[in-house]
Structure formats: C-alpha cells, structure tokens
C-alpha cells in the first residue's frame, strides 16, 4: 500500500515539475504620451515530457494491486468467519456434553443419597 501511495506522489510531483512558465512584459505608449506596462504569465505543460500511456499503465497496475489486496482481505475475512462458526459449534457441542455429564452425575448422587436414606431408615427401625 505504501508503494502505491509513493507512486501516486511521484506522478503528481512529476506533473507539477514539468510545468513551464513564461512571463511576457509588454509596454504600450498611450496617445497622451504615458506608457502602460502589461505583464502576462503563461503556464505550459509540454506534452512530450509526460507520457500518458505510462501514467495509464501505472494507474492500471495500482488498480490491479488494490483489487488483489481487497480480494485477499475478503478471503481472509471469509476464512475467519468460517473458523469462528466452527469454534462456536464445537463450544456448543462441548457445553451440551458437559451439561449431560453434570445431569448424570447429579442423578447418580441423588440415587446414592436415596439409597443411603433407605439404609438409615431400616437401621433406625431395627
């Protein structure tokens, strides 16, 4: 990305530095004998110095690289989304499994407590 920004800056500087300015000073004598001075500045960009085909090619190269980078970002985002969804499903399955284990353990514990209570009741009745 830094290279593309640098390339665009180089093209802009090149375009500005290739501008040629010409100053013309013209003096006109009026009918009453006074002199009027007119100064004109003309800015020209010589077309021979700027090759538009190179600029267009550079623009296309930058566009291609930007598109490729965008595609890579989209692919990475899609992969991350899929990985996150998979991890979420794994967590949900694990939580359900742990929940079932807890229920089973609680049921076993309750059965043992009931069995112990029955034995205690029988022992007290004797």
C-alpha positions in Angstrom: 0.0 0.0 0.0 2.9 2.4 0.8 4.4 1.7 -2.7 1.1 2.7 -4.4 0.9 5.9 -2.4 4.5 6.7 -3.2 4.0 6.0 -6.9 1.0 8.4 -7.0 3.0 11.1 -5.2 5.9 10.7 -7.7 3.5 11.0 -10.6 2.0 14.2 -9.1 5.4 15.7 -8.5 6.5 14.9 -12.0 3.4 16.5 -13.5 3.9 19.7 -11.4 7.7 19.9 -12.0 7.2 19.6 -15.8 5.1 22.8 -15.9 6.9 25.6 -17.9 6.0 29.2 -17.1 6.7 32.1 -19.5 6.4 35.7 -18.5 5.8 38.4 -21.2 6.1 42.1 -20.5 4.6 44.4 -23.0 4.8 48.2 -23.0 2.3 50.3 -24.9 2.6 54.1 -25.4 -0.7 55.9 -25.0 -1.9 58.8 -27.1 -1.1 61.3 -24.3 2.5 60.1 -24.1 2.2 57.9 -21.0 3.5 54.3 -21.1 1.3 51.3 -19.9 3.1 48.1 -18.9 1.3 44.8 -19.2 2.8 41.6 -17.7 1.4 38.2 -18.8 2.4 34.8 -17.4 1.7 31.7 -19.4 2.0 28.2 -17.9 2.5 25.3 -20.3 2.8 21.6 -19.7 4.8 20.2 -22.5 3.1 17.0 -23.7 6.4 15.5 -24.8 7.6 15.2 -21.2 4.5 13.4 -19.9 3.8 10.0 -21.4 0.1 9.4 -20.7 0.4 5.7 -21.6 2.9 5.2 -18.8 0.6 7.1 -16.4 -2.4 5.0 -17.5 -0.3 1.8 -17.2 0.7 2.8 -13.7 -2.9 3.6 -12.8 -4.0 0.2 -14.0 -1.1 -1.5 -12.1 -2.2 0.3 -8.9 -5.9 -0.6 -9.5 -4.9 -4.3 -10.1 -2.8 -4.4 -6.9 -5.6 -2.8 -4.9 -8.2 -5.2 -6.3 -5.9 -8.1 -5.4 -5.4 -6.8 -1.9 -9.1 -6.4 -1.5 -9.7 -10.0 -2.6 -7.1 -11.3 -0.1 -8.8 -9.3 2.7 -12.2 -10.7 1.6 -10.8 -14.3 1.5 -9.2 -13.9 5.0 -12.4 -12.5 6.4 -14.5 -15.4 5.0 -12.0 -17.9 6.4 -12.1 -16.2 9.8 -15.9 -16.3 9.8 -15.9 -20.0 9.0 -13.3 -20.7 11.7 -15.3 -18.7 14.2 -18.5 -20.5 13.3 -16.8 -23.9 13.6 -15.3 -22.9 17.0 -18.8 -21.8 18.1 -20.3 -25.1 17.1 -17.5 -27.0 18.9 -18.1 -25.0 22.1 -21.9 -25.6 21.9 -21.4 -29.3 21.5 -18.9 -29.4 24.4 -21.2 -27.4 26.6 -24.1 -29.8 25.8 -21.8 -32.8 26.6 -20.7 -31.2 29.9 -24.3 -30.4 30.8 -25.3 -34.1 30.2 -22.4 -35.3 32.3 -23.5 -33.0 35.1 -27.0 -34.3 34.9 -25.8 -37.9 35.0 -23.6 -37.2 38.0 -26.4 -35.4 39.8 -28.7 -38.3 39.1 -26.2 -40.8 40.4 -25.6 -38.7 43.5 -29.3 -38.4 44.2 -29.7 -42.2 43.8 -26.9 -42.8 46.3 -28.4 -40.3 48.8 -31.8 -42.0 48.5 -30.2 -45.4 48.9 -28.3 -44.2 52.0 -31.5 -42.7 53.4 -33.3 -46.0 53.0 -30.5 -47.9 54.7 -30.5 -45.4 57.6 -34.3 -45.7 57.9 -34.0 -49.5 58.0 -31.2 -49.3 60.6 -33.3 -47.0 62.7 -36.3 -49.3 62.5 -34.3 -52.2 63.9 
